Amino acid sequence: MVKTTTESVQCQRCGRKLRTPKAMELGYGRVCHSKYKAEKAKEEMDRNQMRLELDGVN
Ligand SMILES: [Zn+2]
């Protein structure tokens, strides 16, 4: 029997159950979200850097 509950939201990073409304809203636990944000920021930085390098070529 498969029970589908929308109430148990899992962290999209580590798969743990999220307990706070804030975490559920984010889809990540507090720690995972800060890591996620850091990764996004780094990704963005890398992308900007790549764009700068490409601009330099042109
Ligand atoms: Zn997590």
N, CA, C, O and the ligand as a Tripos MOL2 file, in Angstrom:
@<TRIPOS>MOLECULE
protein
  233   231    59     0     0
PROTEIN
NO_CHARGES

@<TRIPOS>ATOM
      1 N           0.8360   -1.1940    0.0000 N.3       1 MET1
      2 CA          0.0000    0.0000    0.0000 C.3       1 MET1
      3 C           0.8740    1.2500    0.0000 C.2       1 MET1
      4 O           1.7490    1.4270    0.8470 O.2       1 MET1
      5 N           0.6170    2.0710   -0.9390 N.am      2 VAL2
      6 CA          1.3970    3.2980   -1.0140 C.3       2 VAL2
      7 C           0.5950    4.4750   -0.4760 C.2       2 VAL2
      8 O          -0.4990    4.7950   -0.9400 O.2       2 VAL2
      9 N           1.1800    5.0790    0.4950 N.am      3 LYS3
     10 CA          0.5220    6.2310    1.1000 C.3       3 LYS3
     11 C           1.1930    7.5100    0.6150 C.2       3 LYS3
     12 O           2.3950    7.7030    0.7980 O.2       3 LYS3
     13 N           0.4340    8.3410    0.0220 N.am      4 THR4
     14 CA          1.0230    9.5940   -0.4320 C.3       4 THR4
     15 C           0.6220   10.7160    0.5100 C.2       4 THR4
     16 O          -0.5460   11.0840    0.6240 O.2       4 THR4
     17 N           1.6140   11.2290    1.1640 N.am      5 THR5
     18 CA          1.3470   12.3440    2.0650 C.3       5 THR5
     19 C           2.1440   13.5580    1.6130 C.2       5 THR5
     20 O           3.3420   13.4760    1.3400 O.2       5 THR5
     21 N           1.4780   14.6360    1.5460 N.am      6 THR6
     22 CA          2.1780   15.8600    1.1670 C.3       6 THR6
     23 C           2.8150   16.4950    2.3980 C.2       6 THR6
     24 O           3.5420   17.4840    2.3140 O.2       6 THR6
     25 N           2.5120   15.8870    3.5440 N.am      7 GLU7
     26 CA          2.9950   16.4860    4.7750 C.3       7 GLU7
     27 C           4.4480   16.1630    5.0780 C.2       7 GLU7
     28 O           5.1510   16.9590    5.7020 O.2       7 GLU7
     29 N           4.9010   14.9860    4.6330 N.am      8 SER8
     30 CA          6.3050   14.6790    4.8940 C.3       8 SER8
     31 C           7.1610   15.0930    3.7070 C.2       8 SER8
     32 O           7.2510   14.3940    2.6980 O.2       8 SER8
     33 N           7.7670   16.2230    3.8610 N.am      9 VAL9
     34 CA          8.6400   16.7500    2.8240 C.3       9 VAL9
     35 C          10.0680   16.3760    3.1680 C.2       9 VAL9
     36 O          10.5170   16.4990    4.3080 O.2       9 VAL9
     37 N          10.7650   15.9150    2.1410 N.am     10 GLN10
     38 CA         12.1440   15.5210    2.3820 C.3      10 GLN10
     39 C          13.1140   16.5440    1.8210 C.2      10 GLN10
     40 O          12.8370   17.2350    0.8400 O.2      10 GLN10
     41 N          14.2440   16.6130    2.4700 N.am     11 CYS11
     42 CA         15.3020   17.4860    2.0120 C.3      11 CYS11
     43 C          15.7750   17.0080    0.6420 C.2      11 CYS11
     44 O          16.0660   15.8260    0.4580 O.2      11 CYS11
     45 N          15.8480   17.9070   -0.2910 N.am     12 GLN12
     46 CA         16.2350   17.5380   -1.6500 C.3      12 GLN12
     47 C          17.7130   17.2280   -1.7680 C.2      12 GLN12
     48 O          18.1930   16.8030   -2.8180 O.2      12 GLN12
     49 N          18.4190   17.4450   -0.6880 N.am     13 ARG13
     50 CA         19.8530   17.2110   -0.7240 C.3      13 ARG13
     51 C          20.2260   15.9240   -0.0050 C.2      13 ARG13
     52 O          20.9370   15.0850   -0.5580 O.2      13 ARG13
     53 N          19.7490   15.7660    1.2210 N.am     14 CYS14
     54 CA         20.1470   14.5910    1.9970 C.3      14 CYS14
     55 C          19.0000   13.6240    2.2230 C.2      14 CYS14
     56 O          19.2070   12.5280    2.7430 O.2      14 CYS14
     57 N          17.7820   14.0190    1.8350 N.am     15 GLY15
     58 CA         16.6440   13.1150    1.9350 C.3      15 GLY15
     59 C          16.0450   12.9920    3.3160 C.2      15 GLY15
     60 O          15.1650   12.1620    3.5430 O.2      15 GLY15
     61 N          16.5120   13.8060    4.2360 N.am     16 ARG16
     62 CA         15.9400   13.7540    5.5760 C.3      16 ARG16
     63 C          14.5990   14.4490    5.5930 C.2      16 ARG16
     64 O          14.3170   15.3190    4.7690 O.2      16 ARG16
     65 N          13.7840   14.0520    6.5380 N.am     17 LYS17
     66 CA         12.4790   14.6820    6.6540 C.3      17 LYS17
     67 C          12.6340   16.0970    7.1880 C.2      17 LYS17
     68 O          13.3800   16.3600    8.1300 O.2      17 LYS17
     69 N          11.9120   16.9760    6.5580 N.am     18 LEU18
     70 CA         11.9660   18.3620    6.9960 C.3      18 LEU18
     71 C          10.8600   18.6050    8.0180 C.2      18 LEU18
     72 O           9.7250   18.1550    7.8560 O.2      18 LEU18
     73 N          11.2170   19.3140    9.0510 N.am     19 ARG19
     74 CA         10.2620   19.5070   10.1330 C.3      19 ARG19
     75 C           9.7520   20.9350   10.2450 C.2      19 ARG19
     76 O           8.6220   21.1600   10.6790 O.2      19 ARG19
     77 N          10.5500   21.8670    9.8700 N.am     20 THR20
     78 CA         10.1050   23.2510   10.0240 C.3      20 THR20
     79 C           9.4490   23.7540    8.7330 C.2      20 THR20
     80 O           9.8580   23.3790    7.6340 O.2      20 THR20
     81 N           8.4420   24.5940    8.8770 N.am     21 PRO21
     82 CA          7.7520   25.1560    7.6970 C.3      21 PRO21
     83 C           8.7210   25.8450    6.7530 C.2      21 PRO21
     84 O           8.5750   25.7820    5.5330 O.2      21 PRO21
     85 N           9.7030   26.4980    7.3310 N.am     22 LYS22
     86 CA         10.6890   27.2230    6.5390 C.3      22 LYS22
     87 C          11.4870   26.2530    5.6640 C.2      22 LYS22
     88 O          11.7010   26.4960    4.4760 O.2      22 LYS22
     89 N          11.9150   25.1650    6.2720 N.am     23 ALA23
     90 CA         12.6880   24.1570    5.5460 C.3      23 ALA23
     91 C          11.8430   23.5260    4.4530 C.2      23 ALA23
     92 O          12.3240   23.2790    3.3470 O.2      23 ALA23
     93 N          10.5840   23.2660    4.7670 N.am     24 MET24
     94 CA          9.6790   22.6800    3.7750 C.3      24 MET24
     95 C           9.4930   23.6230    2.6020 C.2      24 MET24
     96 O           9.4100   23.2010    1.4480 O.2      24 MET24
     97 N           9.4310   24.8810    2.9120 N.am     25 GLU25
     98 CA          9.2540   25.8850    1.8770 C.3      25 GLU25
     99 C          10.4700   25.8930    0.9600 C.2      25 GLU25
    100 O          10.3470   26.0020   -0.2600 O.2      25 GLU25
    101 N          11.6280   25.7780    1.5590 N.am     26 LEU26
    102 CA         12.8690   25.8060    0.7840 C.3      26 LEU26
    103 C          13.1220   24.4840    0.0770 C.2      26 LEU26
    104 O          13.7320   24.4360   -0.9910 O.2      26 LEU26
    105 N          12.6400   23.4120    0.6990 N.am     27 GLY27
    106 CA         12.9160   22.0850    0.1580 C.3      27 GLY27
    107 C          14.2430   21.5360    0.6490 C.2      27 GLY27
    108 O          14.7050   20.4960    0.1810 O.2      27 GLY27
    109 N          14.8430   22.2230    1.5740 N.am     28 TYR28
    110 CA         16.1250   21.8040    2.1360 C.3      28 TYR28
    111 C          16.1380   22.0480    3.6310 C.2      28 TYR28
    112 O          15.4430   22.9290    4.1370 O.2      28 TYR28
    113 N          16.9240   21.2720    4.3200 N.am     29 GLY29
    114 CA         17.1550   21.5510    5.7310 C.3      29 GLY29
    115 C          18.0040   22.8050    5.8330 C.2      29 GLY29
    116 O          18.5130   23.3180    4.8370 O.2      29 GLY29
    117 N          18.1420   23.2810    7.0490 N.am     30 ARG30
    118 CA         18.8530   24.5420    7.2330 C.3      30 ARG30
    119 C          20.3020   24.4460    6.7390 C.2      30 ARG30
    120 O          20.7770   25.3140    6.0070 O.2      30 ARG30
    121 N          20.9880   23.3870    7.1490 N.am     31 VAL31
    122 CA         22.3930   23.2140    6.7710 C.3      31 VAL31
    123 C          22.5260   22.9790    5.2730 C.2      31 VAL31
    124 O          23.3760   23.5670    4.6060 O.2      31 VAL31
    125 N          21.6640   22.1030    4.7610 N.am     32 CYS32
    126 CA         21.7260   21.7820    3.3420 C.3      32 CYS32
    127 C          21.4170   23.0060    2.4950 C.2      32 CYS32
    128 O          21.9950   23.1890    1.4230 O.2      32 CYS32
    129 N          20.5260   23.8230    2.9650 N.am     33 HIS33
    130 CA         20.1730   25.0070    2.1890 C.3      33 HIS33
    131 C          21.3330   25.9830    2.1180 C.2      33 HIS33
    132 O          21.5620   26.6140    1.0860 O.2      33 HIS33
    133 N          22.0640   26.1060    3.2170 N.am     34 SER34
    134 CA         23.1980   27.0220    3.1850 C.3      34 SER34
    135 C          24.2740   26.4750    2.2610 C.2      34 SER34
    136 O          24.9620   27.2360    1.5810 O.2      34 SER34
    137 N          24.4180   25.1540    2.2360 N.am     35 LYS35
    138 CA         25.3710   24.5320    1.3060 C.3      35 LYS35
    139 C          24.8990   24.7260   -0.1300 C.2      35 LYS35
    140 O          25.6840   25.0250   -1.0300 O.2      35 LYS35
    141 N          23.6250   24.5520   -0.3110 N.am     36 TYR36
    142 CA         23.0340   24.7240   -1.6370 C.3      36 TYR36
    143 C          23.2570   26.1460   -2.1320 C.2      36 TYR36
    144 O          23.6120   26.3710   -3.2890 O.2      36 TYR36
    145 N          23.0410   27.0980   -1.2310 N.am     37 LYS37
    146 CA         23.2260   28.4930   -1.6100 C.3      37 LYS37
    147 C          24.6760   28.7710   -1.9700 C.2      37 LYS37
    148 O          24.9700   29.4860   -2.9280 O.2      37 LYS37
    149 N          25.5760   28.1920   -1.1840 N.am     38 ALA38
    150 CA         27.0080   28.3870   -1.4360 C.3      38 ALA38
    151 C          27.3840   27.8060   -2.7880 C.2      38 ALA38
    152 O          28.1660   28.3940   -3.5340 O.2      38 ALA38
    153 N          26.8160   26.6400   -3.0970 N.am     39 GLU39
    154 CA         27.1030   26.0040   -4.3850 C.3      39 GLU39
    155 C          26.5570   26.8400   -5.5390 C.2      39 GLU39
    156 O          27.2060   27.0070   -6.5720 O.2      39 GLU39
    157 N          25.3650   27.3520   -5.3380 N.am     40 LYS40
    158 CA         24.7580   28.1810   -6.3830 C.3      40 LYS40
    159 C          25.5940   29.4300   -6.6360 C.2      40 LYS40
    160 O          25.8080   29.8470   -7.7740 O.2      40 LYS40
    161 N          26.0540   30.0040   -5.5390 N.am     41 ALA41
    162 CA         26.8500   31.2180   -5.6420 C.3      41 ALA41
    163 C          28.1480   30.9290   -6.3850 C.2      41 ALA41
    164 O          28.5980   31.7230   -7.2110 O.2      41 ALA41
    165 N          28.7380   29.7850   -6.0780 N.am     42 LYS42
    166 CA         29.9870   29.4060   -6.7220 C.3      42 LYS42
    167 C          29.7580   29.1350   -8.2080 C.2      42 LYS42
    168 O          30.5530   29.5240   -9.0630 O.2      42 LYS42
    169 N          28.6470   28.4570   -8.4840 N.am     43 GLU43
    170 CA         28.2840   28.1470   -9.8600 C.3      43 GLU43
    171 C          28.1320   29.4350  -10.6740 C.2      43 GLU43
    172 O          28.6100   29.5630  -11.8010 O.2      43 GLU43
    173 N          27.4480   30.3680  -10.0420 N.am     44 GLU44
    174 CA         27.1990   31.6540  -10.6800 C.3      44 GLU44
    175 C          28.5200   32.3680  -10.9470 C.2      44 GLU44
    176 O          28.7260   32.9720  -11.9990 O.2      44 GLU44
    177 N          29.4010   32.2770   -9.9620 N.am     45 MET45
    178 CA         30.6900   32.9460  -10.0750 C.3      45 MET45
    179 C          31.5000   32.3280  -11.2150 C.2      45 MET45
    180 O          32.1260   33.0260  -12.0130 O.2      45 MET45
    181 N          31.4670   31.0000  -11.2630 N.am     46 ASP46
    182 CA         32.1820   30.2950  -12.3290 C.3      46 ASP46
    183 C          31.6330   30.6940  -13.6950 C.2      46 ASP46
    184 O          32.3770   30.8890  -14.6550 O.2      46 ASP46
    185 N          30.3180   30.8080  -13.7500 N.am     47 ARG47
    186 CA         29.6780   31.1410  -15.0130 C.3      47 ARG47
    187 C          30.0630   32.5730  -15.4410 C.2      47 ARG47
    188 O          30.3420   32.8400  -16.6100 O.2      47 ARG47
    189 N          30.0660   33.4570  -14.4710 N.am     48 ASN48
    190 CA         30.4500   34.8320  -14.7770 C.3      48 ASN48
    191 C          31.8980   34.9070  -15.2260 C.2      48 ASN48
    192 O          32.2570   35.6690  -16.1240 O.2      48 ASN48
    193 N          32.7130   34.1010  -14.5780 N.am     49 GLN49
    194 CA         34.1270   34.0920  -14.9060 C.3      49 GLN49
    195 C          34.3180   33.5860  -16.3330 C.2      49 GLN49
    196 O          35.1210   34.1160  -17.1020 O.2      49 GLN49
    197 N          33.5510   32.5400  -16.6630 N.am     50 MET50
    198 CA         33.6440   31.9640  -18.0000 C.3      50 MET50
    199 C          33.2290   32.9950  -19.0450 C.2      50 MET50
    200 O          33.8230   33.1040  -20.1180 O.2      50 MET50
    201 N          32.1890   33.7450  -18.6920 N.am     51 ARG51
    202 CA         31.6920   34.7490  -19.6130 C.3      51 ARG51
    203 C          32.7480   35.8370  -19.8130 C.2      51 ARG51
    204 O          32.9370   36.3460  -20.9170 O.2      51 ARG51
    205 N          33.4200   36.1750  -18.7330 N.am     52 LEU52
    206 CA         34.4670   37.1820  -18.8310 C.3      52 LEU52
    207 C          35.5940   36.6900  -19.7220 C.2      52 LEU52
    208 O          36.1470   37.4340  -20.5330 O.2      52 LEU52
    209 N          35.9220   35.4010  -19.5450 N.am     53 GLU53
    210 CA         36.9910   34.8260  -20.3660 C.3      53 GLU53
    211 C          36.6140   34.8170  -21.8450 C.2      53 GLU53
    212 O          37.4350   35.0930  -22.7190 O.2      53 GLU53
    213 N          35.3500   34.4910  -22.0950 N.am     54 LEU54
    214 CA         34.8790   34.4900  -23.4760 C.3      54 LEU54
    215 C          34.9070   35.8950  -24.0600 C.2      54 LEU54
    216 O          35.2800   36.1120  -25.2130 O.2      54 LEU54
    217 N          34.5010   36.8330  -23.2240 N.am     55 ASP55
    218 CA         34.5380   38.2260  -23.6870 C.3      55 ASP55
    219 C          35.9670   38.6480  -24.0060 C.2      55 ASP55
    220 O          36.2250   39.4060  -24.9410 O.2      55 ASP55
    221 N          36.8750   38.1340  -23.2010 N.am     56 GLY56
    222 CA         38.2760   38.4660  -23.4070 C.3      56 GLY56
    223 C          38.7710   37.9550  -24.7500 C.2      56 GLY56
    224 O          39.5910   38.5980  -25.4050 O.2      56 GLY56
    225 N          38.2600   36.7760  -25.1620 N.am     57 VAL57
    226 CA         38.6600   36.1910  -26.4320 C.3      57 VAL57
    227 C          38.1390   37.0400  -27.5900 C.2      57 VAL57
    228 O          38.8230   37.2750  -28.5870 O.2      57 VAL57
    229 N          36.8930   37.4890  -27.4080 N.am     58 ASN58
    230 CA         36.3280   38.3270  -28.4540 C.3      58 ASN58
    231 C          36.9310   39.7350  -28.3250 C.2      58 ASN58
    232 O          36.5980   40.6230  -29.1100 O.2      58 ASN58
    233 ZN         19.4250   17.9440    3.9750 Zn       59 ZN59
@<TRIPOS>BOND
     1     1     2 1
     2     2     3 1
     3     3     4 2
     4     3     5 am
     5     5     6 1
     6     6     7 1
     7     7     8 2
     8     7     9 am
     9     9    10 1
    10    10    11 1
    11    11    12 2
    12    11    13 am
    13    13    14 1
    14    14    15 1
    15    15    16 2
    16    15    17 am
    17    17    18 1
    18    18    19 1
    19    19    20 2
    20    19    21 am
    21    21    22 1
    22    22    23 1
    23    23    24 2
    24    23    25 am
    25    25    26 1
    26    26    27 1
    27    27    28 2
    28    27    29 am
    29    29    30 1
    30    30    31 1
    31    31    32 2
    32    31    33 am
    33    33    34 1
    34    34    35 1
    35    35    36 2
    36    35    37 am
    37    37    38 1
    38    38    39 1
    39    39    40 2
    40    39    41 am
    41    41    42 1
    42    42    43 1
    43    43    44 2
    44    43    45 am
    45    45    46 1
    46    46    47 1
    47    47    48 2
    48    47    49 am
    49    49    50 1
    50    50    51 1
    51    51    52 2
    52    51    53 am
    53    53    54 1
    54    54    55 1
    55    55    56 2
    56    55    57 am
    57    57    58 1
    58    58    59 1
    59    59    60 2
    60    59    61 am
    61    61    62 1
    62    62    63 1
    63    63    64 2
    64    63    65 am
    65    65    66 1
    66    66    67 1
    67    67    68 2
    68    67    69 am
    69    69    70 1
    70    70    71 1
    71    71    72 2
    72    71    73 am
    73    73    74 1
    74    74    75 1
    75    75    76 2
    76    75    77 am
    77    77    78 1
    78    78    79 1
    79    79    80 2
    80    79    81 am
    81    81    82 1
    82    82    83 1
    83    83    84 2
    84    83    85 am
    85    85    86 1
    86    86    87 1
    87    87    88 2
    88    87    89 am
    89    89    90 1
    90    90    91 1
    91    91    92 2
    92    91    93 am
    93    93    94 1
    94    94    95 1
    95    95    96 2
    96    95    97 am
    97    97    98 1
    98    98    99 1
    99    99   100 2
   100    99   101 am
   101   101   102 1
   102   102   103 1
   103   103   104 2
   104   103   105 am
   105   105   106 1
   106   106   107 1
   107   107   108 2
   108   107   109 am
   109   109   110 1
   110   110   111 1
   111   111   112 2
   112   111   113 am
   113   113   114 1
   114   114   115 1
   115   115   116 2
   116   115   117 am
   117   117   118 1
   118   118   119 1
   119   119   120 2
   120   119   121 am
   121   121   122 1
   122   122   123 1
   123   123   124 2
   124   123   125 am
   125   125   126 1
   126   126   127 1
   127   127   128 2
   128   127   129 am
   129   129   130 1
   130   130   131 1
   131   131   132 2
   132   131   133 am
   133   133   134 1
   134   134   135 1
   135   135   136 2
   136   135   137 am
   137   137   138 1
   138   138   139 1
   139   139   140 2
   140   139   141 am
   141   141   142 1
   142   142   143 1
   143   143   144 2
   144   143   145 am
   145   145   146 1
   146   146   147 1
   147   147   148 2
   148   147   149 am
   149   149   150 1
   150   150   151 1
   151   151   152 2
   152   151   153 am
   153   153   154 1
   154   154   155 1
   155   155   156 2
   156   155   157 am
   157   157   158 1
   158   158   159 1
   159   159   160 2
   160   159   161 am
   161   161   162 1
   162   162   163 1
   163   163   164 2
   164   163   165 am
   165   165   166 1
   166   166   167 1
   167   167   168 2
   168   167   169 am
   169   169   170 1
   170   170   171 1
   171   171   172 2
   172   171   173 am
   173   173   174 1
   174   174   175 1
   175   175   176 2
   176   175   177 am
   177   177   178 1
   178   178   179 1
   179   179   180 2
   180   179   181 am
   181   181   182 1
   182   182   183 1
   183   183   184 2
   184   183   185 am
   185   185   186 1
   186   186   187 1
   187   187   188 2
   188   187   189 am
   189   189   190 1
   190   190   191 1
   191   191   192 2
   192   191   193 am
   193   193   194 1
   194   194   195 1
   195   195   196 2
   196   195   197 am
   197   197   198 1
   198   198   199 1
   199   199   200 2
   200   199   201 am
   201   201   202 1
   202   202   203 1
   203   203   204 2
   204   203   205 am
   205   205   206 1
   206   206   207 1
   207   207   208 2
   208   207   209 am
   209   209   210 1
   210   210   211 1
   211   211   212 2
   212   211   213 am
   213   213   214 1
   214   214   215 1
   215   215   216 2
   216   215   217 am
   217   217   218 1
   218   218   219 1
   219   219   220 2
   220   219   221 am
   221   221   222 1
   222   222   223 1
   223   223   224 2
   224   223   225 am
   225   225   226 1
   226   226   227 1
   227   227   228 2
   228   227   229 am
   229   229   230 1
   230   230   231 1
   231   231   232 2
@<TRIPOS>SUBSTRUCTURE
     1 MET1         2 RESIDUE 1 A MET
     2 VAL2         6 RESIDUE 1 A VAL
     3 LYS3        10 RESIDUE 1 A LYS
     4 THR4        14 RESIDUE 1 A THR
     5 THR5        18 RESIDUE 1 A THR
     6 THR6        22 RESIDUE 1 A THR
     7 GLU7        26 RESIDUE 1 A GLU
     8 SER8        30 RESIDUE 1 A SER
     9 VAL9        34 RESIDUE 1 A VAL
    10 GLN10       38 RESIDUE 1 A GLN
    11 CYS11       42 RESIDUE 1 A CYS
    12 GLN12       46 RESIDUE 1 A GLN
    13 ARG13       50 RESIDUE 1 A ARG
    14 CYS14       54 RESIDUE 1 A CYS
    15 GLY15       58 RESIDUE 1 A GLY
    16 ARG16       62 RESIDUE 1 A ARG
    17 LYS17       66 RESIDUE 1 A LYS
    18 LEU18       70 RESIDUE 1 A LEU
    19 ARG19       74 RESIDUE 1 A ARG
    20 THR20       78 RESIDUE 1 A THR
    21 PRO21       82 RESIDUE 1 A PRO
    22 LYS22       86 RESIDUE 1 A LYS
    23 ALA23       90 RESIDUE 1 A ALA
    24 MET24       94 RESIDUE 1 A MET
    25 GLU25       98 RESIDUE 1 A GLU
    26 LEU26      102 RESIDUE 1 A LEU
    27 GLY27      106 RESIDUE 1 A GLY
    28 TYR28      110 RESIDUE 1 A TYR
    29 GLY29      114 RESIDUE 1 A GLY
    30 ARG30      118 RESIDUE 1 A ARG
    31 VAL31      122 RESIDUE 1 A VAL
    32 CYS32      126 RESIDUE 1 A CYS
    33 HIS33      130 RESIDUE 1 A HIS
    34 SER34      134 RESIDUE 1 A SER
    35 LYS35      138 RESIDUE 1 A LYS
    36 TYR36      142 RESIDUE 1 A TYR
    37 LYS37      146 RESIDUE 1 A LYS
    38 ALA38      150 RESIDUE 1 A ALA
    39 GLU39      154 RESIDUE 1 A GLU
    40 LYS40      158 RESIDUE 1 A LYS
    41 ALA41      162 RESIDUE 1 A ALA
    42 LYS42      166 RESIDUE 1 A LYS
    43 GLU43      170 RESIDUE 1 A GLU
    44 GLU44      174 RESIDUE 1 A GLU
    45 MET45      178 RESIDUE 1 A MET
    46 ASP46      182 RESIDUE 1 A ASP
    47 ARG47      186 RESIDUE 1 A ARG
    48 ASN48      190 RESIDUE 1 A ASN
    49 GLN49      194 RESIDUE 1 A GLN
    50 MET50      198 RESIDUE 1 A MET
    51 ARG51      202 RESIDUE 1 A ARG
    52 LEU52      206 RESIDUE 1 A LEU
    53 GLU53      210 RESIDUE 1 A GLU
    54 LEU54      214 RESIDUE 1 A LEU
    55 ASP55      218 RESIDUE 1 A ASP
    56 GLY56      222 RESIDUE 1 A GLY
    57 VAL57      226 RESIDUE 1 A VAL
    58 ASN58      230 RESIDUE 1 A ASN
    59 ZN59       233 GROUP 0 **** ****
